[in-house]
Amino acid sequence: MIPTYYRPGDNATITLIKGGVITGTVKNLNGDPLIAISVRAIRVRDAEGKPIPFQISLRDRLTDDRGVYRLYALPPGTYVVAAGGAHHDLALPNSADRFRS
């Protein structure tokens, strides 16, 4: 399988099953892994596609020494995955959030 790379601002569709896992690698513009960067999954829709009235971050984790993160035990739904930047408990990341190297 050929890996797919996304840049900040790109859209990606990820389909999860009950107890799903999202994993990936956070890298800087030079392709170097970013270590100890906070990554969070923010559930924005439930399994039926209905909007979540209060979006909260689920399963915050830090990247490891390879820039890899793993967000697990996620309930079915639609998520926004954010890395780095300020932590927002009740709001989606905004354009002011940046990756830190």
Jmol script that loads the backbone (N, CA, C; Angstrom):
load data "model"
ATOM      1  N   MET A   1       0.838  -1.175   0.000  1.00  0.00           N
ATOM      2  CA  MET A   1       0.000   0.000   0.000  1.00  0.00           C
ATOM      3  C   MET A   1       0.885   1.241   0.000  1.00  0.00           C
ATOM      4  N   ILE A   2       0.586   2.182  -0.863  1.00  0.00           N
ATOM      5  CA  ILE A   2       1.333   3.431  -0.951  1.00  0.00           C
ATOM      6  C   ILE A   2       0.816   4.385   0.120  1.00  0.00           C
ATOM      7  N   PRO A   3       1.715   4.937   0.962  1.00  0.00           N
ATOM      8  CA  PRO A   3       1.256   5.857   2.012  1.00  0.00           C
ATOM      9  C   PRO A   3       0.693   7.139   1.417  1.00  0.00           C
ATOM     10  N   THR A   4      -0.275   7.711   2.116  1.00  0.00           N
ATOM     11  CA  THR A   4      -0.857   8.984   1.728  1.00  0.00           C
ATOM     12  C   THR A   4      -0.370  10.039   2.702  1.00  0.00           C
ATOM     13  N   TYR A   5       0.091  11.156   2.180  1.00  0.00           N
ATOM     14  CA  TYR A   5       0.589  12.240   3.019  1.00  0.00           C
ATOM     15  C   TYR A   5      -0.378  13.407   2.943  1.00  0.00           C
ATOM     16  N   TYR A   6      -0.626  14.024   4.099  1.00  0.00           N
ATOM     17  CA  TYR A   6      -1.510  15.179   4.180  1.00  0.00           C
ATOM     18  C   TYR A   6      -0.729  16.359   4.716  1.00  0.00           C
ATOM     19  N   ARG A   7      -1.127  17.543   4.316  1.00  0.00           N
ATOM     20  CA  ARG A   7      -0.517  18.776   4.801  1.00  0.00           C
ATOM     21  C   ARG A   7      -1.540  19.526   5.634  1.00  0.00           C
ATOM     22  N   PRO A   8      -1.092  20.421   6.503  1.00  0.00           N
ATOM     23  CA  PRO A   8      -2.053  21.207   7.294  1.00  0.00           C
ATOM     24  C   PRO A   8      -3.082  21.865   6.369  1.00  0.00           C
ATOM     25  N   GLY A   9      -4.349  21.699   6.713  1.00  0.00           N
ATOM     26  CA  GLY A   9      -5.435  22.262   5.921  1.00  0.00           C
ATOM     27  C   GLY A   9      -6.059  21.273   4.963  1.00  0.00           C
ATOM     28  N   ASP A  10      -5.385  20.124   4.668  1.00  0.00           N
ATOM     29  CA  ASP A  10      -5.972  19.103   3.801  1.00  0.00           C
ATOM     30  C   ASP A  10      -7.091  18.382   4.535  1.00  0.00           C
ATOM     31  N   ASN A  11      -8.024  17.812   3.789  1.00  0.00           N
ATOM     32  CA  ASN A  11      -9.102  17.008   4.363  1.00  0.00           C
ATOM     33  C   ASN A  11      -8.798  15.534   4.164  1.00  0.00           C
ATOM     34  N   ALA A  12      -9.109  14.741   5.170  1.00  0.00           N
ATOM     35  CA  ALA A  12      -8.942  13.296   5.080  1.00  0.00           C
ATOM     36  C   ALA A  12     -10.187  12.641   5.662  1.00  0.00           C
ATOM     37  N   THR A  13     -10.656  11.573   5.041  1.00  0.00           N
ATOM     38  CA  THR A  13     -11.791  10.818   5.557  1.00  0.00           C
ATOM     39  C   THR A  13     -11.264   9.519   6.139  1.00  0.00           C
ATOM     40  N   ILE A  14     -11.598   9.277   7.406  1.00  0.00           N
ATOM     41  CA  ILE A  14     -11.166   8.061   8.093  1.00  0.00           C
ATOM     42  C   ILE A  14     -12.417   7.388   8.636  1.00  0.00           C
ATOM     43  N   THR A  15     -12.651   6.140   8.267  1.00  0.00           N
ATOM     44  CA  THR A  15     -13.801   5.392   8.763  1.00  0.00           C
ATOM     45  C   THR A  15     -13.342   4.488   9.902  1.00  0.00           C
ATOM     46  N   LEU A  16     -14.011   4.595  11.057  1.00  0.00           N
ATOM     47  CA  LEU A  16     -13.640   3.818  12.228  1.00  0.00           C
ATOM     48  C   LEU A  16     -14.734   2.827  12.599  1.00  0.00           C
ATOM     49  N   ILE A  17     -14.330   1.733  13.221  1.00  0.00           N
ATOM     50  CA  ILE A  17     -15.275   0.803  13.803  1.00  0.00           C
ATOM     51  C   ILE A  17     -15.291   1.043  15.307  1.00  0.00           C
ATOM     52  N   LYS A  18     -16.240   0.441  16.009  1.00  0.00           N
ATOM     53  CA  LYS A  18     -16.318   0.597  17.460  1.00  0.00           C
ATOM     54  C   LYS A  18     -14.971   0.245  18.087  1.00  0.00           C
ATOM     55  N   GLY A  19     -14.520   1.139  18.952  1.00  0.00           N
ATOM     56  CA  GLY A  19     -13.221   0.920  19.577  1.00  0.00           C
ATOM     57  C   GLY A  19     -12.081   1.150  18.604  1.00  0.00           C
ATOM     58  N   GLY A  20     -12.316   2.009  17.623  1.00  0.00           N
ATOM     59  CA  GLY A  20     -11.342   2.249  16.570  1.00  0.00           C
ATOM     60  C   GLY A  20     -10.069   2.916  17.059  1.00  0.00           C
ATOM     61  N   VAL A  21      -9.064   2.868  16.207  1.00  0.00           N
ATOM     62  CA  VAL A  21      -7.749   3.437  16.490  1.00  0.00           C
ATOM     63  C   VAL A  21      -7.364   4.355  15.335  1.00  0.00           C
ATOM     64  N   ILE A  22      -6.826   5.510  15.671  1.00  0.00           N
ATOM     65  CA  ILE A  22      -6.220   6.390  14.678  1.00  0.00           C
ATOM     66  C   ILE A  22      -4.744   6.455  15.021  1.00  0.00           C
ATOM     67  N   THR A  23      -3.902   6.203  14.041  1.00  0.00           N
ATOM     68  CA  THR A  23      -2.463   6.285  14.257  1.00  0.00           C
ATOM     69  C   THR A  23      -1.826   7.001  13.081  1.00  0.00           C
ATOM     70  N   GLY A  24      -0.694   7.593  13.317  1.00  0.00           N
ATOM     71  CA  GLY A  24       0.006   8.300  12.249  1.00  0.00           C
ATOM     72  C   GLY A  24       1.327   8.828  12.743  1.00  0.00           C
ATOM     73  N   THR A  25       1.973   9.600  11.907  1.00  0.00           N
ATOM     74  CA  THR A  25       3.263  10.186  12.228  1.00  0.00           C
ATOM     75  C   THR A  25       3.190  11.685  11.986  1.00  0.00           C
ATOM     76  N   VAL A  26       3.708  12.457  12.923  1.00  0.00           N
ATOM     77  CA  VAL A  26       3.755  13.912  12.784  1.00  0.00           C
ATOM     78  C   VAL A  26       5.187  14.288  12.426  1.00  0.00           C
ATOM     79  N   LYS A  27       5.321  15.005  11.305  1.00  0.00           N
ATOM     80  CA  LYS A  27       6.648  15.412  10.828  1.00  0.00           C
ATOM     81  C   LYS A  27       6.654  16.906  10.528  1.00  0.00           C
ATOM     82  N   ASN A  28       7.848  17.493  10.538  1.00  0.00           N
ATOM     83  CA  ASN A  28       7.976  18.898  10.160  1.00  0.00           C
ATOM     84  C   ASN A  28       8.099  19.002   8.647  1.00  0.00           C
ATOM     85  N   LEU A  29       8.258  20.210   8.134  1.00  0.00           N
ATOM     86  CA  LEU A  29       8.327  20.417   6.681  1.00  0.00           C
ATOM     87  C   LEU A  29       9.513  19.723   6.031  1.00  0.00           C
ATOM     88  N   ASN A  30      10.556  19.443   6.816  1.00  0.00           N
ATOM     89  CA  ASN A  30      11.731  18.737   6.283  1.00  0.00           C
ATOM     90  C   ASN A  30      11.559  17.223   6.322  1.00  0.00           C
ATOM     91  N   GLY A  31      10.432  16.755   6.873  1.00  0.00           N
ATOM     92  CA  GLY A  31      10.193  15.315   6.961  1.00  0.00           C
ATOM     93  C   GLY A  31      10.753  14.672   8.213  1.00  0.00           C
ATOM     94  N   ASP A  32      11.252  15.493   9.150  1.00  0.00           N
ATOM     95  CA  ASP A  32      11.794  14.970  10.399  1.00  0.00           C
ATOM     96  C   ASP A  32      10.658  14.745  11.389  1.00  0.00           C
ATOM     97  N   PRO A  33      10.697  13.648  12.166  1.00  0.00           N
ATOM     98  CA  PRO A  33       9.630  13.399  13.139  1.00  0.00           C
ATOM     99  C   PRO A  33       9.619  14.434  14.249  1.00  0.00           C
ATOM    100  N   LEU A  34       8.420  14.797  14.688  1.00  0.00           N
ATOM    101  CA  LEU A  34       8.262  15.720  15.811  1.00  0.00           C
ATOM    102  C   LEU A  34       7.996  14.899  17.066  1.00  0.00           C
ATOM    103  N   ILE A  35       8.845  15.078  18.056  1.00  0.00           N
ATOM    104  CA  ILE A  35       8.822  14.274  19.273  1.00  0.00           C
ATOM    105  C   ILE A  35       8.072  15.011  20.378  1.00  0.00           C
ATOM    106  N   ALA A  36       7.278  14.273  21.150  1.00  0.00           N
ATOM    107  CA  ALA A  36       6.542  14.795  22.312  1.00  0.00           C
ATOM    108  C   ALA A  36       5.576  15.923  21.925  1.00  0.00           C
ATOM    109  N   ILE A  37       4.949  15.792  20.763  1.00  0.00           N
ATOM    110  CA  ILE A  37       3.933  16.745  20.321  1.00  0.00           C
ATOM    111  C   ILE A  37       2.567  16.194  20.732  1.00  0.00           C
ATOM    112  N   SER A  38       1.729  17.029  21.305  1.00  0.00           N
ATOM    113  CA  SER A  38       0.387  16.612  21.697  1.00  0.00           C
ATOM    114  C   SER A  38      -0.477  16.387  20.455  1.00  0.00           C
ATOM    115  N   VAL A  39      -1.133  15.231  20.401  1.00  0.00           N
ATOM    116  CA  VAL A  39      -2.067  14.901  19.323  1.00  0.00           C
ATOM    117  C   VAL A  39      -3.385  14.558  19.978  1.00  0.00           C
ATOM    118  N   ARG A  40      -4.477  15.079  19.439  1.00  0.00           N
ATOM    119  CA  ARG A  40      -5.786  14.837  20.045  1.00  0.00           C
ATOM    120  C   ARG A  40      -6.830  14.547  18.978  1.00  0.00           C
ATOM    121  N   ALA A  41      -7.798  13.719  19.347  1.00  0.00           N
ATOM    122  CA  ALA A  41      -8.937  13.415  18.486  1.00  0.00           C
ATOM    123  C   ALA A  41     -10.145  14.149  19.059  1.00  0.00           C
ATOM    124  N   ILE A  42     -10.778  14.954  18.229  1.00  0.00           N
ATOM    125  CA  ILE A  42     -11.942  15.724  18.659  1.00  0.00           C
ATOM    126  C   ILE A  42     -13.152  15.177  17.911  1.00  0.00           C
ATOM    127  N   ARG A  43     -14.067  14.586  18.641  1.00  0.00           N
ATOM    128  CA  ARG A  43     -15.260  13.987  18.029  1.00  0.00           C
ATOM    129  C   ARG A  43     -16.245  15.091  17.682  1.00  0.00           C
ATOM    130  N   VAL A  44     -16.606  15.202  16.388  1.00  0.00           N
ATOM    131  CA  VAL A  44     -17.492  16.272  15.944  1.00  0.00           C
ATOM    132  C   VAL A  44     -18.859  15.753  15.477  1.00  0.00           C
ATOM    133  N   ARG A  45     -18.956  14.449  15.182  1.00  0.00           N
ATOM    134  CA  ARG A  45     -20.236  13.834  14.801  1.00  0.00           C
ATOM    135  C   ARG A  45     -20.303  12.437  15.403  1.00  0.00           C
ATOM    136  N   ASP A  46     -21.534  12.009  15.723  1.00  0.00           N
ATOM    137  CA  ASP A  46     -21.706  10.665  16.276  1.00  0.00           C
ATOM    138  C   ASP A  46     -21.737   9.635  15.148  1.00  0.00           C
ATOM    139  N   ALA A  47     -22.005   8.375  15.494  1.00  0.00           N
ATOM    140  CA  ALA A  47     -21.998   7.287  14.522  1.00  0.00           C
ATOM    141  C   ALA A  47     -23.042   7.468  13.424  1.00  0.00           C
ATOM    142  N   GLU A  48     -24.131   8.183  13.717  1.00  0.00           N
ATOM    143  CA  GLU A  48     -25.183   8.423  12.731  1.00  0.00           C
ATOM    144  C   GLU A  48     -24.946   9.706  11.934  1.00  0.00           C
ATOM    145  N   GLY A  49     -23.866  10.392  12.213  1.00  0.00           N
ATOM    146  CA  GLY A  49     -23.548  11.612  11.488  1.00  0.00           C
ATOM    147  C   GLY A  49     -24.139  12.878  12.084  1.00  0.00           C
ATOM    148  N   LYS A  50     -24.762  12.749  13.269  1.00  0.00           N
ATOM    149  CA  LYS A  50     -25.339  13.925  13.924  1.00  0.00           C
ATOM    150  C   LYS A  50     -24.235  14.725  14.618  1.00  0.00           C
ATOM    151  N   PRO A  51     -24.290  16.066  14.496  1.00  0.00           N
ATOM    152  CA  PRO A  51     -23.270  16.884  15.156  1.00  0.00           C
ATOM    153  C   PRO A  51     -23.266  16.692  16.673  1.00  0.00           C
ATOM    154  N   ILE A  52     -22.092  16.723  17.254  1.00  0.00           N
ATOM    155  CA  ILE A  52     -21.927  16.652  18.704  1.00  0.00           C
ATOM    156  C   ILE A  52     -22.061  18.084  19.231  1.00  0.00           C
ATOM    157  N   PRO A  53     -23.000  18.348  20.161  1.00  0.00           N
ATOM    158  CA  PRO A  53     -23.197  19.726  20.618  1.00  0.00           C
ATOM    159  C   PRO A  53     -21.986  20.320  21.338  1.00  0.00           C
ATOM    160  N   PHE A  54     -21.266  19.514  22.095  1.00  0.00           N
ATOM    161  CA  PHE A  54     -20.087  19.993  22.818  1.00  0.00           C
ATOM    162  C   PHE A  54     -18.905  19.144  22.388  1.00  0.00           C
ATOM    163  N   GLN A  55     -18.076  19.705  21.522  1.00  0.00           N
ATOM    164  CA  GLN A  55     -16.927  18.968  21.023  1.00  0.00           C
ATOM    165  C   GLN A  55     -15.835  18.983  22.069  1.00  0.00           C
ATOM    166  N   ILE A  56     -15.379  17.802  22.434  1.00  0.00           N
ATOM    167  CA  ILE A  56     -14.297  17.701  23.406  1.00  0.00           C
ATOM    168  C   ILE A  56     -13.206  16.810  22.842  1.00  0.00           C
ATOM    169  N   SER A  57     -12.030  17.034  23.323  1.00  0.00           N
ATOM    170  CA  SER A  57     -10.893  16.242  22.903  1.00  0.00           C
ATOM    171  C   SER A  57     -10.936  14.893  23.598  1.00  0.00           C
ATOM    172  N   LEU A  58     -10.801  13.828  22.819  1.00  0.00           N
ATOM    173  CA  LEU A  58     -10.766  12.478  23.370  1.00  0.00           C
ATOM    174  C   LEU A  58      -9.391  11.871  23.106  1.00  0.00           C
ATOM    175  N   ARG A  59      -8.847  11.227  24.088  1.00  0.00           N
ATOM    176  CA  ARG A  59      -7.614  10.462  23.927  1.00  0.00           C
ATOM    177  C   ARG A  59      -6.406  11.274  23.512  1.00  0.00           C
ATOM    178  N   ASP A  60      -6.083  12.297  24.248  1.00  0.00           N
ATOM    179  CA  ASP A  60      -4.862  13.063  23.977  1.00  0.00           C
ATOM    180  C   ASP A  60      -3.647  12.173  24.225  1.00  0.00           C
ATOM    181  N   ARG A  61      -2.699  12.233  23.327  1.00  0.00           N
ATOM    182  CA  ARG A  61      -1.454  11.472  23.472  1.00  0.00           C
ATOM    183  C   ARG A  61      -0.303  12.305  22.930  1.00  0.00           C
ATOM    184  N   LEU A  62       0.913  11.946  23.333  1.00  0.00           N
ATOM    185  CA  LEU A  62       2.121  12.582  22.806  1.00  0.00           C
ATOM    186  C   LEU A  62       2.756  11.668  21.771  1.00  0.00           C
ATOM    187  N   THR A  63       3.402  12.278  20.779  1.00  0.00           N
ATOM    188  CA  THR A  63       4.138  11.473  19.810  1.00  0.00           C
ATOM    189  C   THR A  63       5.364  10.870  20.497  1.00  0.00           C
ATOM    190  N   ASP A  64       5.808   9.727  19.960  1.00  0.00           N
ATOM    191  CA  ASP A  64       6.980   9.066  20.538  1.00  0.00           C
ATOM    192  C   ASP A  64       8.257   9.580  19.867  1.00  0.00           C
ATOM    193  N   ASP A  65       9.359   8.865  20.075  1.00  0.00           N
ATOM    194  CA  ASP A  65      10.652   9.310  19.544  1.00  0.00           C
ATOM    195  C   ASP A  65      10.749   9.211  18.026  1.00  0.00           C
ATOM    196  N   ARG A  66       9.723   8.594  17.386  1.00  0.00           N
ATOM    197  CA  ARG A  66       9.671   8.523  15.918  1.00  0.00           C
ATOM    198  C   ARG A  66       8.609   9.458  15.347  1.00  0.00           C
ATOM    199  N   GLY A  67       7.955  10.241  16.234  1.00  0.00           N
ATOM    200  CA  GLY A  67       6.881  11.124  15.800  1.00  0.00           C
ATOM    201  C   GLY A  67       5.549  10.403  15.632  1.00  0.00           C
ATOM    202  N   VAL A  68       5.472   9.158  16.096  1.00  0.00           N
ATOM    203  CA  VAL A  68       4.277   8.330  15.929  1.00  0.00           C
ATOM    204  C   VAL A  68       3.311   8.538  17.096  1.00  0.00           C
ATOM    205  N   TYR A  69       2.010   8.605  16.779  1.00  0.00           N
ATOM    206  CA  TYR A  69       0.968   8.673  17.802  1.00  0.00           C
ATOM    207  C   TYR A  69      -0.035   7.558  17.555  1.00  0.00           C
ATOM    208  N   ARG A  70      -0.743   7.185  18.610  1.00  0.00           N
ATOM    209  CA  ARG A  70      -1.795   6.173  18.523  1.00  0.00           C
ATOM    210  C   ARG A  70      -2.915   6.588  19.459  1.00  0.00           C
ATOM    211  N   LEU A  71      -4.085   6.883  18.882  1.00  0.00           N
ATOM    212  CA  LEU A  71      -5.275   7.264  19.641  1.00  0.00           C
ATOM    213  C   LEU A  71      -6.224   6.075  19.575  1.00  0.00           C
ATOM    214  N   TYR A  72      -6.516   5.462  20.709  1.00  0.00           N
ATOM    215  CA  TYR A  72      -7.259   4.201  20.702  1.00  0.00           C
ATOM    216  C   TYR A  72      -8.530   4.288  21.541  1.00  0.00           C
ATOM    217  N   ALA A  73      -9.351   3.254  21.422  1.00  0.00           N
ATOM    218  CA  ALA A  73     -10.627   3.120  22.140  1.00  0.00           C
ATOM    219  C   ALA A  73     -11.575   4.274  21.807  1.00  0.00           C
ATOM    220  N   LEU A  74     -11.591   4.671  20.550  1.00  0.00           N
ATOM    221  CA  LEU A  74     -12.455   5.769  20.114  1.00  0.00           C
ATOM    222  C   LEU A  74     -13.839   5.238  19.751  1.00  0.00           C
ATOM    223  N   PRO A  75     -14.890   5.876  20.264  1.00  0.00           N
ATOM    224  CA  PRO A  75     -16.244   5.469  19.872  1.00  0.00           C
ATOM    225  C   PRO A  75     -16.497   5.847  18.415  1.00  0.00           C
ATOM    226  N   PRO A  76     -17.446   5.183  17.746  1.00  0.00           N
ATOM    227  CA  PRO A  76     -17.738   5.502  16.346  1.00  0.00           C
ATOM    228  C   PRO A  76     -18.126   6.969  16.181  1.00  0.00           C
ATOM    229  N   GLY A  77     -17.730   7.538  15.078  1.00  0.00           N
ATOM    230  CA  GLY A  77     -18.077   8.921  14.805  1.00  0.00           C
ATOM    231  C   GLY A  77     -17.103   9.554  13.845  1.00  0.00           C
ATOM    232  N   THR A  78     -17.217  10.856  13.697  1.00  0.00           N
ATOM    233  CA  THR A  78     -16.342  11.651  12.843  1.00  0.00           C
ATOM    234  C   THR A  78     -15.444  12.483  13.749  1.00  0.00           C
ATOM    235  N   TYR A  79     -14.161  12.482  13.433  1.00  0.00           N
ATOM    236  CA  TYR A  79     -13.171  13.153  14.274  1.00  0.00           C
ATOM    237  C   TYR A  79     -12.342  14.153  13.482  1.00  0.00           C
ATOM    238  N   VAL A  80     -11.892  15.171  14.175  1.00  0.00           N
ATOM    239  CA  VAL A  80     -10.836  16.045  13.703  1.00  0.00           C
ATOM    240  C   VAL A  80      -9.615  15.679  14.532  1.00  0.00           C
ATOM    241  N   VAL A  81      -8.506  15.396  13.867  1.00  0.00           N
ATOM    242  CA  VAL A  81      -7.272  15.070  14.573  1.00  0.00           C
ATOM    243  C   VAL A  81      -6.359  16.283  14.473  1.00  0.00           C
ATOM    244  N   ALA A  82      -5.898  16.760  15.630  1.00  0.00           N
ATOM    245  CA  ALA A  82      -5.053  17.950  15.685  1.00  0.00           C
ATOM    246  C   ALA A  82      -3.746  17.618  16.393  1.00  0.00           C
ATOM    247  N   ALA A  83      -2.664  18.188  15.892  1.00  0.00           N
ATOM    248  CA  ALA A  83      -1.348  17.982  16.501  1.00  0.00           C
ATOM    249  C   ALA A  83      -0.711  19.328  16.770  1.00  0.00           C
ATOM    250  N   GLY A  84      -0.080  19.451  17.942  1.00  0.00           N
ATOM    251  CA  GLY A  84       0.624  20.676  18.290  1.00  0.00           C
ATOM    252  C   GLY A  84      -0.330  21.805  18.600  1.00  0.00           C
ATOM    253  N   GLY A  85       0.201  23.002  18.697  1.00  0.00           N
ATOM    254  CA  GLY A  85      -0.619  24.176  18.961  1.00  0.00           C
ATOM    255  C   GLY A  85      -1.167  24.191  20.366  1.00  0.00           C
ATOM    256  N   ALA A  86      -2.009  25.183  20.609  1.00  0.00           N
ATOM    257  CA  ALA A  86      -2.647  25.321  21.917  1.00  0.00           C
ATOM    258  C   ALA A  86      -3.695  24.237  22.087  1.00  0.00           C
ATOM    259  N   HIS A  87      -3.938  23.825  23.301  1.00  0.00           N
ATOM    260  CA  HIS A  87      -4.940  22.804  23.593  1.00  0.00           C
ATOM    261  C   HIS A  87      -6.306  23.467  23.748  1.00  0.00           C
ATOM    262  N   HIS A  88      -7.290  22.972  23.019  1.00  0.00           N
ATOM    263  CA  HIS A  88      -8.652  23.512  23.062  1.00  0.00           C
ATOM    264  C   HIS A  88      -9.591  22.418  23.514  1.00  0.00           C
ATOM    265  N   ASP A  89     -10.105  22.489  24.738  1.00  0.00           N
ATOM    266  CA  ASP A  89     -11.022  21.461  25.215  1.00  0.00           C
ATOM    267  C   ASP A  89     -12.391  21.533  24.558  1.00  0.00           C
ATOM    268  N   LEU A  90     -12.888  22.736  24.317  1.00  0.00           N
ATOM    269  CA  LEU A  90     -14.250  22.871  23.820  1.00  0.00           C
ATOM    270  C   LEU A  90     -14.321  23.539  22.454  1.00  0.00           C
ATOM    271  N   ALA A  91     -13.220  23.609  21.748  1.00  0.00           N
ATOM    272  CA  ALA A  91     -13.243  24.246  20.435  1.00  0.00           C
ATOM    273  C   ALA A  91     -12.322  23.500  19.482  1.00  0.00           C
ATOM    274  N   LEU A  92     -12.654  23.575  18.218  1.00  0.00           N
ATOM    275  CA  LEU A  92     -11.801  22.973  17.209  1.00  0.00           C
ATOM    276  C   LEU A  92     -10.534  23.790  17.043  1.00  0.00           C
ATOM    277  N   PRO A  93      -9.439  23.128  16.629  1.00  0.00           N
ATOM    278  CA  PRO A  93      -8.220  23.887  16.378  1.00  0.00           C
ATOM    279  C   PRO A  93      -8.482  24.950  15.313  1.00  0.00           C
ATOM    280  N   ASN A  94      -7.777  26.060  15.408  1.00  0.00           N
ATOM    281  CA  ASN A  94      -7.973  27.109  14.422  1.00  0.00           C
ATOM    282  C   ASN A  94      -6.673  27.356  13.658  1.00  0.00           C
ATOM    283  N   SER A  95      -6.732  28.287  12.724  1.00  0.00           N
ATOM    284  CA  SER A  95      -5.592  28.539  11.874  1.00  0.00           C
ATOM    285  C   SER A  95      -4.383  29.088  12.627  1.00  0.00           C
ATOM    286  N   ALA A  96      -4.579  29.554  13.854  1.00  0.00           N
ATOM    287  CA  ALA A  96      -3.452  30.068  14.641  1.00  0.00           C
ATOM    288  C   ALA A  96      -2.635  28.929  15.253  1.00  0.00           C
ATOM    289  N   ASP A  97      -3.204  27.717  15.292  1.00  0.00           N
ATOM    290  CA  ASP A  97      -2.471  26.572  15.823  1.00  0.00           C
ATOM    291  C   ASP A  97      -1.403  26.165  14.807  1.00  0.00           C
ATOM    292  N   ARG A  98      -0.205  25.906  15.280  1.00  0.00           N
ATOM    293  CA  ARG A  98       0.892  25.555  14.397  1.00  0.00           C
ATOM    294  C   ARG A  98       1.625  24.340  14.968  1.00  0.00           C
ATOM    295  N   PHE A  99       2.262  23.577  14.065  1.00  0.00           N
ATOM    296  CA  PHE A  99       3.152  22.521  14.509  1.00  0.00           C
ATOM    297  C   PHE A  99       4.402  23.169  15.065  1.00  0.00           C
ATOM    298  N   ARG A 100       4.966  22.571  16.068  1.00  0.00           N
ATOM    299  CA  ARG A 100       6.208  23.085  16.638  1.00  0.00           C
ATOM    300  C   ARG A 100       7.313  22.090  16.351  1.00  0.00           C
ATOM    301  N   SER A 101       8.478  22.576  15.970  1.00  0.00           N
ATOM    302  CA  SER A 101       9.596  21.681  15.685  1.00  0.00           C
ATOM    303  C   SER A 101      10.650  21.782  16.762  1.00  0.00           C
TER     304      SER A 101
END
end "model"
wireframe off; spacefill off
backbone 0.3
color backbone group
